[in-house]
Amino acid sequence: MIRNSKIDNGKAFDFGRTSHDYAKYRDIYPQIFYDKILEKGLCVKGQTVLDLGTGTGVLPRNLCRYGAKFIGIVISENQIKQAVELTQKSNLSIGYLCPSAERASFESQSFDVVTACQCFSYFDHDKLAPKLHDWLKPDGKFVALYMAWLPYEDVIAGKSEELILKYNPLWTGCGGKRRLIDIPDIYLKYFDIRSQEVFDASVVFTKDGWRGRIKTCRGIEASLSKSQIASFDREHKVLLDDIASENFEILHYCAICVMSKN
């Protein structure tokens, strides 16, 4: 369970509650997302990578075929269980651990790269930044990544977002616009920002897949009651039946920040 006064106006949320649906519906990053990482010489053969907030292991499971050795950590045991099952089903070799990033313990200079995908804003940065500096090898890289739909440019995303706010008006994940990842000042004490990039990506969904993606967002399945979730999902289905074809694209933006250990 996470509670942060800067997120959802302090309303608690727990992605462990979404784990089954998360495993089914959240492996959605397009190939361009992974290509951008690889083009920067990150998560490639010969490197050891730590993935913070790994969830169901989406990033490691999609990148390990390029040769890097991955370890994923996340605070939720339910998420780790799904990550392990999906990894075994794909005959992959990825290690998973279940501490929070701030409480994790690794030997100094253990990793070439540390990634934080879709989770960077959830951390206690004052605690995490010096740990990352210690865990990374000389010239090691810390990479923050994010992808979000664009509700003001995509009709389906916008209408779905309006429905989320109807059920959870405290949700602050709304109103996404293209922007660089905000890096708290504490990181500048330990890292140099090497690159910041924002780019668009269209992601293909079926109606069922989009319903699942939206249901697993922080504002719905991670924070509402079962009855509220069920009611939301029924109303979302009616909405999509009215405005969407069976297959459609949702416009997203992606952001990547690469920091080098100083």
C-alpha positions as CSV (number, residue, x, y, z in Angstrom):
1,M,0.0,0.0,0.0
2,I,1.3,3.4,-1.0
3,R,0.1,6.8,0.3
4,N,1.7,10.0,-0.8
5,S,0.2,13.4,-0.3
6,K,1.4,14.5,-3.7
7,I,-0.3,11.6,-5.5
8,D,-4.1,11.3,-5.7
9,N,-4.5,13.8,-3.0
10,G,-3.2,11.3,-0.4
11,K,-5.6,8.5,-1.4
12,A,-3.9,5.1,-0.8
13,F,-3.3,2.7,-3.7
14,D,-1.9,-0.8,-4.1
15,F,-0.9,-2.2,-7.4
16,G,-0.8,-5.7,-5.8
17,R,-4.6,-5.6,-6.1
18,T,-4.2,-5.3,-9.9
19,S,-1.7,-8.1,-10.3
20,H,-3.7,-10.7,-12.2
21,D,-5.1,-8.1,-14.6
22,Y,-1.8,-6.3,-14.8
23,A,-0.1,-9.5,-16.0
24,K,-2.8,-9.8,-18.7
25,Y,-3.2,-6.3,-19.9
26,R,-0.1,-4.2,-19.2
27,D,2.6,-5.7,-21.5
28,I,1.9,-2.9,-24.0
29,Y,5.0,-0.9,-24.7
30,P,5.6,-0.7,-28.4
31,Q,8.9,-1.8,-30.0
32,I,10.0,1.8,-30.5
33,F,10.0,2.2,-26.7
34,Y,12.5,-0.7,-26.4
35,D,14.5,0.4,-29.4
36,K,15.1,3.8,-27.9
37,I,16.6,2.1,-24.8
38,L,18.8,-0.2,-26.9
39,E,20.0,2.6,-29.2
40,K,21.5,4.4,-26.1
41,G,23.6,1.3,-25.4
42,L,21.5,0.4,-22.4
43,C,20.2,-3.1,-21.3
44,V,22.5,-4.8,-23.8
45,K,24.7,-7.9,-23.8
46,G,27.4,-7.8,-21.1
47,Q,25.4,-5.5,-18.7
48,T,23.8,-6.3,-15.4
49,V,20.5,-4.4,-15.0
50,L,18.4,-3.7,-11.9
51,D,14.7,-2.8,-12.7
52,L,13.1,-0.9,-9.9
53,G,9.3,-1.2,-9.5
54,T,9.4,-4.1,-12.0
55,G,5.7,-5.0,-11.5
56,T,5.1,-8.1,-13.5
57,G,8.5,-7.9,-15.1
58,V,7.4,-6.3,-18.3
59,L,10.7,-4.4,-19.0
60,P,13.1,-7.3,-18.1
61,R,11.0,-9.9,-20.0
62,N,11.0,-7.8,-23.2
63,L,14.7,-6.7,-23.0
64,C,16.5,-9.8,-21.7
65,R,16.6,-11.4,-25.2
66,Y,19.1,-8.7,-26.1
67,G,21.7,-10.2,-23.7
68,A,21.6,-8.2,-20.5
69,K,21.3,-10.0,-17.1
70,F,18.3,-8.6,-15.2
71,I,17.1,-8.4,-11.6
72,G,13.7,-7.0,-10.9
73,I,12.4,-5.7,-7.6
74,V,8.9,-4.5,-6.5
75,I,7.2,-3.9,-3.2
76,S,4.2,-6.2,-4.0
77,E,4.5,-10.0,-3.5
78,N,1.4,-10.4,-5.7
79,Q,3.2,-8.6,-8.6
80,I,6.4,-10.7,-8.1
81,K,4.3,-13.9,-8.2
82,Q,2.9,-12.9,-11.6
83,A,6.4,-11.8,-12.8
84,V,7.8,-15.2,-11.9
85,E,5.0,-17.1,-13.5
86,L,5.2,-15.1,-16.8
87,T,9.0,-15.4,-16.8
88,Q,8.9,-19.2,-16.3
89,K,6.3,-19.6,-18.9
90,S,8.6,-17.8,-21.4
91,N,11.6,-19.9,-20.4
92,L,13.5,-16.8,-19.4
93,S,16.1,-16.3,-16.7
94,I,15.4,-13.2,-14.5
95,G,15.8,-12.8,-10.8
96,Y,13.1,-11.2,-8.7
97,L,13.1,-9.8,-5.2
98,C,10.5,-8.1,-3.1
99,P,11.8,-5.2,-1.1
100,S,10.9,-1.6,-1.7
101,A,13.6,0.2,-3.7
102,E,14.4,2.4,-0.7
103,R,14.9,-0.7,1.6
104,A,16.8,-2.9,-0.9
105,S,20.4,-3.9,-0.3
106,F,23.0,-4.7,-2.9
107,E,26.7,-4.6,-3.0
108,S,28.4,-1.5,-4.2
109,Q,29.0,-1.2,-7.9
110,S,26.8,-4.2,-8.7
111,F,25.0,-2.8,-11.8
112,D,25.8,-1.2,-15.1
113,V,22.2,0.1,-15.5
114,V,19.3,0.7,-13.2
115,T,15.9,1.3,-14.7
116,A,12.7,2.7,-13.3
117,C,9.8,2.4,-15.7
118,Q,6.4,4.0,-14.9
119,C,7.2,4.2,-11.2
120,F,9.8,7.0,-10.8
121,S,7.3,9.4,-9.1
122,Y,6.5,6.9,-6.3
123,F,9.9,6.8,-4.7
124,D,11.4,8.6,-1.7
125,H,14.1,10.3,-3.8
126,D,16.2,11.5,-0.9
127,K,16.7,7.9,0.2
128,L,16.9,6.3,-3.2
129,A,19.4,8.6,-5.0
130,P,22.4,7.8,-2.9
131,K,21.6,4.1,-2.9
132,L,21.5,4.1,-6.7
133,H,24.9,5.9,-6.8
134,D,26.4,3.3,-4.6
135,W,24.9,0.3,-6.5
136,L,26.0,1.5,-10.0
137,K,29.4,0.8,-11.4
138,P,31.7,3.8,-12.5
139,D,29.9,5.5,-15.3
140,G,26.8,3.4,-14.6
141,K,23.5,4.7,-15.9
142,F,20.2,5.3,-14.2
143,V,17.3,5.4,-16.6
144,A,13.8,6.8,-15.8
145,L,11.1,5.9,-18.3
146,Y,7.4,6.8,-18.7
147,M,4.5,6.3,-21.2
148,A,1.1,7.8,-21.0
149,W,-1.9,8.3,-23.2
150,L,-2.8,11.8,-24.5
151,P,-6.4,12.6,-23.5
152,Y,-6.6,15.9,-25.2
153,E,-5.6,14.5,-28.5
154,D,-7.2,11.1,-28.5
155,V,-11.0,10.9,-28.2
156,I,-11.1,7.4,-26.7
157,A,-8.4,8.1,-24.2
158,G,-10.1,11.4,-23.2
159,K,-13.6,9.8,-22.7
160,S,-12.1,6.9,-20.7
161,E,-10.2,9.4,-18.5
162,E,-13.4,11.4,-17.9
163,L,-15.0,8.1,-16.6
164,I,-12.1,7.4,-14.3
165,L,-12.5,10.9,-12.8
166,K,-16.2,10.2,-12.3
167,Y,-15.4,7.3,-10.1
168,N,-12.3,8.6,-8.5
169,P,-12.1,12.5,-8.6
170,L,-9.0,12.4,-6.4
171,W,-7.0,10.7,-9.1
172,T,-4.1,12.9,-10.2
173,G,-3.0,10.8,-13.2
174,C,-5.2,12.7,-15.6
175,G,-4.5,15.4,-18.1
176,G,-1.3,14.0,-19.5
177,K,0.6,16.2,-21.9
178,R,4.0,15.7,-23.5
179,R,6.7,16.6,-21.0
180,L,10.2,15.7,-19.9
181,I,10.5,13.6,-16.8
182,D,10.9,15.8,-13.7
183,I,14.2,15.0,-12.0
184,P,14.3,16.1,-8.3
185,D,17.4,18.1,-7.3
186,I,18.8,15.4,-5.1
187,Y,19.7,13.3,-8.2
188,L,21.9,16.2,-9.4
189,K,24.2,15.6,-6.4
190,Y,24.9,12.1,-7.6
191,F,24.2,12.1,-11.3
192,D,24.7,14.1,-14.5
193,I,21.8,14.1,-16.9
194,R,23.0,12.7,-20.2
195,S,19.9,12.9,-22.2
196,Q,16.1,13.7,-22.0
197,E,13.8,12.6,-24.8
198,V,10.1,12.7,-25.6
199,F,8.5,10.9,-28.5
200,D,5.0,9.8,-29.7
201,A,3.9,6.2,-30.0
202,S,0.5,4.8,-31.1
203,V,-0.4,1.6,-29.3
204,V,-3.0,-0.9,-30.8
205,F,-5.8,-2.2,-28.5
206,T,-8.9,-4.3,-28.8
207,K,-11.8,-3.0,-26.8
208,D,-11.2,-5.7,-24.2
209,G,-7.5,-4.9,-24.0
210,W,-8.2,-1.2,-23.5
211,R,-10.8,-1.9,-20.8
212,G,-8.2,-4.0,-19.1
213,R,-5.5,-1.4,-19.4
214,I,-7.7,1.3,-18.0
215,K,-9.0,-0.9,-15.2
216,T,-5.5,-1.6,-14.0
217,C,-4.6,2.1,-13.7
218,R,-3.9,3.5,-10.3
219,G,-7.2,5.4,-10.2
220,I,-9.4,2.3,-10.6
221,E,-8.3,-1.2,-9.6
222,A,-5.4,-0.1,-7.4
223,S,-7.6,2.1,-5.2
224,L,-11.4,1.5,-5.5
225,S,-13.6,-1.1,-3.9
226,K,-14.6,-4.2,-5.8
227,S,-18.1,-3.0,-6.4
228,Q,-16.9,0.4,-7.7
229,I,-14.4,-1.4,-10.0
230,A,-17.2,-3.6,-11.4
231,S,-19.5,-0.7,-11.9
232,F,-16.8,1.3,-13.6
233,D,-15.9,-1.6,-15.9
234,R,-19.6,-2.1,-17.0
235,E,-19.9,1.6,-17.8
236,H,-16.6,1.7,-19.6
237,K,-17.7,-1.3,-21.8
238,V,-20.9,0.6,-22.8
239,L,-18.8,3.7,-23.6
240,L,-16.4,1.8,-25.8
241,D,-19.2,-0.1,-27.6
242,D,-20.6,3.3,-28.5
243,I,-17.4,5.1,-29.6
244,A,-14.8,2.5,-30.6
245,S,-14.3,-0.1,-33.2
246,E,-13.1,-3.6,-32.2
247,N,-9.4,-2.6,-32.9
248,F,-8.0,0.9,-32.6
249,E,-4.9,2.9,-31.8
250,I,-4.4,5.1,-28.7
251,L,-1.9,8.0,-29.0
252,H,0.7,8.0,-26.3
253,Y,3.8,9.9,-25.5
254,C,7.0,8.3,-24.1
255,A,9.7,10.0,-22.1
256,I,13.2,8.7,-21.3
257,C,15.8,10.4,-19.0
258,V,19.3,8.9,-18.8
259,M,21.5,9.9,-15.9
260,S,25.2,9.0,-15.5
261,K,26.8,8.4,-12.2
262,N,29.2,11.2,-11.4
